């Protein structure tokens, strides 16, 4: 199901902080505001998948990388 629902988890939070040059102590409501501005109505699944792929490509979090990133992104990592 592709429900129009914005989600800001830990990894999406990291992406927003890095991409928008936000302070590490940015408030949750501020992050939700950013997410709401860029959320493409009717394309929730693609939006969240793209953010996770972005995290996988740009992250230096080696501890969680293998568990969170798809094999398709792993190929791009090489």
N, C-alpha and C positions, 0 to 999 in steps of 0.2 A: 504494500500500500504506500502511496506517495502523498502523505498528509503534509499540508503546509504548516510545518512546525519548526521553529528555529531552536537549535540546540547549541549550547556553548559548554563543551566539556573541557577537560584540562588541556588537551592537545589543540583544540580550536582557540582556547584562551591564549596559548603560547603563540599561535600563528598571528592572532590579532595584535598582540603586544609587539611582536617583531615587525610585522608589516606596516602597522600604523604608528610605530615608534611611541608606544604608550608606556607609561610607568608600570613597573612590576606590581605595584600596589593599586592598580586601577580597580575601581569598584565593579562588582558584578552587574549592577544596573547599567553602568556605562558600556560594558561589553555587550550586553543584550541590545543596547541602542545601536551600536555598530553593526551587530549581526542583523538587526531588523532593517537597517538601511540598505544592506547589500543582498538580502535574501531574495532569490528569484521565485516569485509566486508560481506555483505549479511545477517546480523543479527541485523540490526539497531533497530528494534522493541524490540527484546529480551534484547539488551544491555541497552536501555533506561529504559525499565521496571525493569530490575534488579537493575539499579542504584537508581531508585525511591523506590524500595522495600528495598534496603540497607539503604537509608535515613530514611524510615519509621521505620525500626527496630532499628536504632542507634540514631535517633534524640531525642533531649530533647526539641524540639520546640512544646510544648503542644498547643500553640495557633493555629498553622496551621495543626497539625497532623490529626485531624478528617476530615478536608476538603481535604487533599491530599492523604491519605492512604486508600488502598482498604480494604474491609472487610476481605479478606483472610489474609492480614498482621495483621489486628487487632486481629485475633485469636491467632497469634504467640506472640503477645504483652503480653497476659495474663500469 
